[in-house]
Amino acid sequence: MTWGVVIDVPAPVEVYDAVHAALLERTGGAVDGLLVHVARATAAGFSVLEVWESREAAEHYEREVVGPLVAGVPGGPPPAGAGGRTEFEVRGLVLPRAGVAV
């Protein structure tokens, strides 16, 4: 099942920039199961929207790649429970240039 998540983080957008740069360096931008990743600055920090091939792929990436990397970011990760997280089953997704339609 195609799965999505929106994560709101109450931290400066520069934290996102640092984590994103480190993730790109580590993965080269190739992430198994990731279909879409979009981030934006918000009044409270930043927000990330991701669409994955499956919840399992997202959880694996968060546990094995993102978690350990964020733990090493200056200032550390935001406190547990800070921000918000909305998970959802994706009902429609079209990425014409990528040849994806689900």
C-alpha positions as CSV (number, residue, x, y, z in Angstrom):
1,M,0.0,0.0,0.0
2,T,1.3,3.5,-0.9
3,W,1.8,5.4,2.3
4,G,2.4,9.0,3.2
5,V,3.4,11.1,6.1
6,V,3.5,14.8,7.0
7,I,5.9,15.8,9.8
8,D,5.9,19.2,11.4
9,V,9.1,20.0,13.2
10,P,9.4,23.0,15.6
11,A,13.1,23.6,14.8
12,P,14.9,26.2,12.7
13,V,14.7,25.4,9.0
14,E,18.5,25.4,9.1
15,V,18.2,22.1,11.0
16,Y,16.3,20.7,8.0
17,D,19.0,22.0,5.6
18,A,21.8,20.4,7.6
19,V,20.0,17.0,7.8
20,H,18.9,17.1,4.2
21,A,22.5,17.8,3.0
22,A,23.9,15.0,5.2
23,L,21.2,12.5,3.9
24,L,22.0,13.4,0.3
25,E,25.7,12.9,1.0
26,R,25.0,9.5,2.6
27,T,22.5,8.2,0.1
28,G,23.3,10.1,-3.1
29,G,19.5,10.7,-3.2
30,A,18.7,7.1,-3.9
31,V,16.3,5.9,-1.2
32,D,14.6,2.5,-1.6
33,G,10.8,2.9,-1.5
34,L,10.7,6.7,-1.4
35,L,8.5,8.2,-4.2
36,V,8.3,11.9,-3.2
37,H,10.0,14.1,-0.6
38,V,9.0,17.8,-0.2
39,A,9.9,20.2,2.6
40,R,9.0,23.7,3.4
41,A,9.7,26.4,6.0
42,T,6.8,27.2,8.3
43,A,6.2,29.8,11.0
44,A,7.0,27.2,13.6
45,G,10.0,25.6,11.9
46,F,9.6,23.3,8.9
47,S,7.4,20.6,7.5
48,V,8.2,17.5,5.5
49,L,5.8,15.6,3.2
50,E,6.8,12.1,2.0
51,V,5.1,9.4,-0.1
52,W,6.5,5.9,0.2
53,E,5.9,2.6,-1.6
54,S,5.0,1.2,1.8
55,R,4.9,2.0,5.5
56,E,7.6,-0.6,6.1
57,A,10.0,1.1,3.7
58,A,9.5,4.5,5.5
59,E,9.9,3.0,8.9
60,H,13.1,1.2,7.9
61,Y,14.6,4.4,6.4
62,E,13.7,6.4,9.5
63,R,15.1,3.8,11.9
64,E,18.3,2.9,10.0
65,V,19.2,6.1,8.3
66,V,17.4,9.3,9.5
67,G,17.4,8.5,13.3
68,P,21.1,7.9,13.7
69,L,21.9,10.9,11.5
70,V,19.6,13.3,13.4
71,A,21.0,12.2,16.7
72,G,24.4,13.7,15.6
73,V,23.0,17.1,14.3
74,P,24.2,20.0,16.4
75,G,21.5,20.9,18.9
76,G,20.2,17.4,18.7
77,P,16.8,16.2,17.7
78,P,13.6,18.1,18.8
79,P,12.2,16.8,22.1
80,A,10.0,13.7,21.7
81,G,6.4,14.6,21.1
82,A,7.3,18.0,19.7
83,G,5.6,19.0,16.5
84,G,3.1,16.8,14.8
85,R,2.9,13.8,12.6
86,T,0.1,12.8,10.2
87,E,0.2,9.5,8.5
88,F,-2.1,8.6,5.6
89,E,-2.9,6.0,3.0
90,V,-2.3,7.6,-0.4
91,R,-5.3,7.4,-2.6
92,G,-3.9,8.8,-5.8
93,L,-0.4,9.7,-7.0
94,V,0.8,10.6,-10.4
95,L,4.4,11.4,-11.2
96,P,4.4,11.6,-15.1
97,R,8.1,12.1,-15.7
98,A,9.0,9.3,-13.3
99,G,6.5,6.9,-14.9
100,V,4.6,6.4,-11.6
101,A,0.8,6.3,-11.3
102,V,-0.8,4.6,-8.3
